[in-house]
Amino acid sequence: MQVIFNTILLWPTLTWAASVSNTVSDKTISTSTHTDGVTEYYTAFLNISYFDKNRGVYHTEKTETGRYSTNVPKDFYGTVVPLVSNFSVVQTENKSDLPDIHYEITGCSGPFVKNWPKDGPWIALIKRGDCTFSQKIKNAESLNASGVLVYDHDSGSGGLQSMKVSQSSIPSVFTYNWKGKEIDRLVKEHDKVILAIRKGSHCTNVRQINKNNTVTPSQVLYCTPEDAWEQFQTMLSKHNPFWNISTHYDTYGVSERRSSVLFVSVSFIVLMVISITWLVLYYVQRFRYIHAKDRLERRLCVQAKRALAIIPIITISKDEDEDEDHCPVCLDVYKVGEAMRILPCSHRFHKACIDQWLLDKRTCPMCKMDILKHYGLIGDSEMMNFEERDESLLNLT
């Protein structure tokens, strides 16, 4: 994902560079091109490893301090071997002093000192100068070197020189003068120095050519990591960056997200199943509650009708007590000839007023006496069970 993020950030610049690259050359970008002042090349990572006997530690370091030649860039590794020639020992006038040792590591002409390993890959360390880069690489190739590392001479420009070389079977990289001297010093101080060179960033620089055919110094426009550049190339090869995503799923780096997407999808489905199951159980319990409440109400209504059949009814006459001169429900004065129901608690009501109340509430509106319990139509324990069930069912809502 970091690769895609870097590519998105560099999209405007990369799009412009792609248009420039397409107009200046149809060659593959694996080699350097020099057309109309536009140059594309790869940098190189130099991974140095050696065992330091003085400190007893294994030392490694990695720096992006190299530049591939115009030959096809590829990774290579091996033991670093300075390509020594014209080796001579000159004795000083004072025989007690150490003799002077003269040699060259330009790799231009032999005979070369056979200091490279007989088995295993090795890299020729060569200093710039005295002959062409192609001649140096050809000599190292004839000695079965795995690759060539050329470092700048002392009077160099201080930059990474573009090595224009002829076609060769071994890769070649150019590095700074100080870096080459550092590697040469490490080879002298330690028994074995391993160098692994890996392809680094893809860079593009421009040299402006004026009308009077004068050339300005090269200016690096941008450098992108190799993997990001390959991703960008793949995206540019399609009209839509996400064209045929099912085929190029791994190309855009989305495959690493498959497990995350699968986990989120499964979690969502499980959550939905749990929610639906809870809703089903809730409405099932609610249906059972409503059904049980209806059954309870019907039973209590039947018992209330039986109680009404037992409660006496009288007809008001002139001889009735004048203390009960009105109905507590409708507050109307009792009239001669009206039907009156007398509850067991001695409270009197109009029959038409109290009957519907007793069917619904089953208690006296004055003293709250339960007529079902009074007449024994329902026991205390049974009524308590009904109340507990009603309370438990109400808690579901």
Secondary structure, 3 states (H helix, E strand, C coil): CHHHHHHHHCHHHHHHHHHHHHHHCCCCCCCCCEECCEEEEEEEEEEEEEEECCCCEEEEEEEEEEEECCCCCCCEEEEEEECCEEEEEECCCCCCCCCEEEEECCCCCCCECCCCCCCCCEEEEEECCCCCHHHHHHHHHHCCCCEEEEECCCCCCCCCCCCCCCCCCCCEEEECHHHHHHHHHHHHHCCCEEEEEEEEEEEEEECCECCCCCECCCEEEEEEEHHHHHHHHHHHCCCCCCCCCCCCCCCCCCHHHHHHHHHHHHHHHHHHHHHHHHHHHHHHHHHHHHHHHHHHHHHHHHHHHHHHHHCCEEECCCCCCCCCCECCCCCCECCCCCEEEECCCCCEEEHHHHHHHHHHCCECCCCCCEHHHHCCCCCHHHHHHHHHHHHHHHHHC
